[in-house]
Amino acid sequence: MLGERPRLAQLAEQEWDLIVVGGGITGAGVMLEAARQGHRVLLLEQRDFAWGTSSRSSKMVHGGLRYIAQGDVRLTRDSLRERERLLRDVPGLVERTTYLFPLRKGVFPGRWPMTLVLGVYDFLAGIRDHRFVGRAELLRRVPALNDQGLTGAMSYTDALTDDCRLVIRALLEGSRLGGQALNYAKVGQLHREGGITQVQVADEVAGDSVTLSAPVVINATGAWADVLAGGDKRVRPLRGSHLFVDPERLPVSDCLTVMHPRDDRPVFVFPWEGVTCIGTTDLDHGDHLDSEARASGAEVDYLLELINSQFPSVSLSRADVLSTMAGVRPVIASGHGKDPSKERRDHAVWSRDGVVTVSGGKLTTFRLIALHALAAAGLLDARDARRARRSNAPLFQPFSEAPEAVDHFLHAAQDDEALLSWIVRNEAVVHLDDLLLRRTRLGLLRRDGGASLVPRLRELTAAHLGWPSALWEQEWQRYLALREHAYGVPPSPSDVAAA
Ligand SMILES: Cc1cc2nc3c(=O)[nH]c(=O)nc-3n(C[C@H](O)[C@H](O)[C@H](O)COP(=O)(O)OP(=O)(O)OC[C@H]3O[C@@H](n4cnc5c(N)ncnc54)[C@H](O)[C@@H]3O)c2cc1C
């Protein structure tokens, strides 16, 4: 479990084969696969687990139709196989979902090119799950969709998840296999001497710091990777933002791909944890990486404009938005100043001075990325890496110690007493925002941000985390400020200029 928070002094007394820096899906995957191979592995995360990009993605476990259209068959094939594996191994956490791609007269791609692409897509996944949906059926399923020139839609399937829960699930499995993980532990300098890397780490909770050492360090810090990698800058941080909106105002039961009228970019509109999610944008992220990423007012305008052109009768406004969420994609830059949406999305692994850096890639392919990084670090030989890639063994063991809702999170009532209590006790909750923004999404999904739950949360945190009243108040204020700043609904730039 992740509940018992180890002290740095204890960790310094142990011997490590591998230290992983970064507690997003990449680091969690590396920790899990290293522990599975029997390595003594420690993961360090500077904030909360999944605080970075891995709680802020579009939640899709998918091959990526876009990648196949760009001719990236290998990335699509690998992603689809991993998708099928996750659907098999964590059925309540990764779920098959119907996707609809509306088709309009005279607009590329039409029915036949899409049928061809989806035929290949399904073939690579080893399934057959696509068909044409006529205009009448489409409008029955999505009555508010703009019907101008609409000829129907292509229907196919991919999968949705809760990205943060997937990270936590990987960390729990990794710790069950003997790995350790510590959040709020920031790595400073890395120093290589005599075949050993010294890792300076500061524990924000205990307020102490130590130097740990290991023969191998894997830098899995995503968008931050250049900081610890040394050498030339390779990561291009691209921000993508989403809106969570009131499902009564924009009800959808399938995942729709709709084109933005301004730039013809595809944007998804999909049902997620009981609300409707819209996203994403895709632009260079100029803000400092250490401040929490947040959607800009212009991005909110862009996404509302999309909805109001594709669903003209809905008239969606800021008042319908429950919360926003922005993430920074670690994209390995082509160096050609490409349009952000045209940059490739696969991962890269490179080494320098005993530090193996892994960045880029996708949530979906975390297992393959982890195996690649471990092979580059010399912790998996080529034959074992090949065998592990092809292995059909289950990724996760059934979780007998936890309430069923932990493994079937997409169907869970997130305010369920047993679920909340288990999470607080076993999932390394340090701050209230860990619980309300990541372990659960109550803070994003509820218009009141969880205010109605205060008495129960207060009791739970007092009983299991020993929070006295003053600490609760401090945590609640911290959470409210954070929610407003980074997950709130910023005003339109035109309103700001007029004020
Ligand atoms: C808008 C958006 C939508 C996306 N949608 C999808 C999707 O639908 N499907 C999909 O498969 N992929 C998607 N992706 C991509 C996917 O989310 C990322 O590839 C993935 O989450 C990256 O994980 P990571 O672990 O590499 O990085 P992160 O999750 O960012 O983890 C890196 C961690 O390192 C920590 N760290 C940094 N410096 C230090 C330090 N010095 N010491 C300790 N810790 C440190 C950070 O705090 C951070 O938590 C999307 C990405 C974005 C931005």
Ligand as a Chemical Component Dictionary entry (heavy atoms), coordinates in Angstrom:
data_LIG
# 
_chem_comp.id                   LIG 
_chem_comp.type                 NON-POLYMER 
_chem_comp.pdbx_formal_charge   0 
_chem_comp.three_letter_code    LIG 
# 
loop_
_chem_comp_atom.comp_id 
_chem_comp_atom.atom_id 
_chem_comp_atom.alt_atom_id 
_chem_comp_atom.type_symbol 
_chem_comp_atom.charge 
_chem_comp_atom.model_Cartn_x 
_chem_comp_atom.model_Cartn_y 
_chem_comp_atom.model_Cartn_z 
_chem_comp_atom.pdbx_ordinal 
LIG C1  C1  C 0 -4.250 17.657 -22.865 1  
LIG C2  C2  C 0 -3.646 16.301 -22.959 2  
LIG C3  C3  C 0 -4.426 15.238 -23.378 3  
LIG C4  C4  C 0 -3.869 13.955 -23.450 4  
LIG N1  N1  N 0 -4.669 12.919 -23.783 5  
LIG C5  C5  C 0 -4.191 11.668 -23.822 6  
LIG C6  C6  C 0 -5.059 10.586 -24.051 7  
LIG O1  O1  O 0 -6.256 10.763 -24.179 8  
LIG N2  N2  N 0 -4.529 9.344  -24.088 9  
LIG C7  C7  C 0 -3.203 9.118  -23.922 10 
LIG O2  O2  O 0 -2.793 7.962  -23.997 11 
LIG N3  N3  N 0 -2.344 10.129 -23.650 12 
LIG C8  C8  C 0 -2.816 11.394 -23.591 13 
LIG N4  N4  N 0 -1.991 12.442 -23.300 14 
LIG C9  C9  C 0 -0.591 12.180 -23.067 15 
LIG C10 C10 C 0 -0.365 11.672 -21.649 16 
LIG O3  O3  O 0 -1.190 12.313 -20.740 17 
LIG C11 C11 C 0 1.093  11.900 -21.273 18 
LIG O4  O4  O 0 1.924  11.356 -22.254 19 
LIG C12 C12 C 0 1.432  11.263 -19.939 20 
LIG O5  O5  O 0 0.506  11.603 -18.940 21 
LIG C13 C13 C 0 2.833  11.697 -19.514 22 
LIG O6  O6  O 0 3.118  11.060 -18.302 23 
LIG P1  P1  P 0 4.515  11.289 -17.585 24 
LIG O7  O7  O 0 4.528  10.396 -16.425 25 
LIG O8  O8  O 0 5.604  11.142 -18.588 26 
LIG O9  O9  O 0 4.493  12.813 -17.166 27 
LIG P2  P2  P 0 3.762  13.472 -15.891 28 
LIG O10 O10 O 0 2.453  12.867 -15.639 29 
LIG O11 O11 O 0 3.801  14.948 -16.082 30 
LIG O12 O12 O 0 4.693  13.054 -14.690 31 
LIG C14 C14 C 0 5.949  13.639 -14.473 32 
LIG C15 C15 C 0 6.054  13.922 -12.995 33 
LIG O13 O13 O 0 7.396  14.262 -12.680 34 
LIG C16 C16 C 0 7.333  15.113 -11.550 35 
LIG N5  N5  N 0 8.606  15.810 -11.399 36 
LIG C17 C17 C 0 9.114  16.780 -12.193 37 
LIG N6  N6  N 0 10.306 17.188 -11.714 38 
LIG C18 C18 C 0 10.550 16.471 -10.585 39 
LIG C19 C19 C 0 11.604 16.446 -9.643  40 
LIG N7  N7  N 0 12.659 17.270 -9.759  41 
LIG N8  N8  N 0 11.536 15.593 -8.588  42 
LIG C20 C20 C 0 10.472 14.748 -8.441  43 
LIG N9  N9  N 0 9.436  14.744 -9.318  44 
LIG C21 C21 C 0 9.481  15.580 -10.381 45 
LIG C22 C22 C 0 6.162  16.031 -11.868 46 
LIG O14 O14 O 0 5.651  16.649 -10.701 47 
LIG C23 C23 C 0 5.184  15.084 -12.542 48 
LIG O15 O15 O 0 4.182  14.612 -11.657 49 
LIG C24 C24 C 0 -2.507 13.739 -23.175 50 
LIG C25 C25 C 0 -1.722 14.828 -22.749 51 
LIG C26 C26 C 0 -2.296 16.085 -22.622 52 
LIG C27 C27 C 0 -1.487 17.237 -22.132 53 
# 
loop_
_chem_comp_bond.comp_id 
_chem_comp_bond.atom_id_1 
_chem_comp_bond.atom_id_2 
_chem_comp_bond.value_order 
_chem_comp_bond.pdbx_ordinal 
LIG C1  C2  SING 1  
LIG C2  C3  SING 2  
LIG C2  C26 DOUB 3  
LIG C3  C4  DOUB 4  
LIG C4  N1  SING 5  
LIG C4  C24 SING 6  
LIG N1  C5  DOUB 7  
LIG C5  C6  SING 8  
LIG C5  C8  SING 9  
LIG C6  O1  DOUB 10 
LIG C6  N2  SING 11 
LIG N2  C7  SING 12 
LIG C7  O2  DOUB 13 
LIG C7  N3  SING 14 
LIG N3  C8  DOUB 15 
LIG C8  N4  SING 16 
LIG N4  C9  SING 17 
LIG N4  C24 SING 18 
LIG C9  C10 SING 19 
LIG C10 O3  SING 20 
LIG C10 C11 SING 21 
LIG C11 O4  SING 22 
LIG C11 C12 SING 23 
LIG C12 O5  SING 24 
LIG C12 C13 SING 25 
LIG C13 O6  SING 26 
LIG O6  P1  SING 27 
LIG P1  O7  DOUB 28 
LIG P1  O8  SING 29 
LIG P1  O9  SING 30 
LIG O9  P2  SING 31 
LIG P2  O10 DOUB 32 
LIG P2  O11 SING 33 
LIG P2  O12 SING 34 
LIG O12 C14 SING 35 
LIG C14 C15 SING 36 
LIG C15 O13 SING 37 
LIG C15 C23 SING 38 
LIG O13 C16 SING 39 
LIG C16 N5  SING 40 
LIG C16 C22 SING 41 
LIG N5  C17 SING 42 
LIG N5  C21 SING 43 
LIG C17 N6  DOUB 44 
LIG N6  C18 SING 45 
LIG C18 C19 SING 46 
LIG C18 C21 DOUB 47 
LIG C19 N7  SING 48 
LIG C19 N8  DOUB 49 
LIG N8  C20 SING 50 
LIG C20 N9  DOUB 51 
LIG N9  C21 SING 52 
LIG C22 O14 SING 53 
LIG C22 C23 SING 54 
LIG C23 O15 SING 55 
LIG C24 C25 DOUB 56 
LIG C25 C26 SING 57 
LIG C26 C27 SING 58 
# 
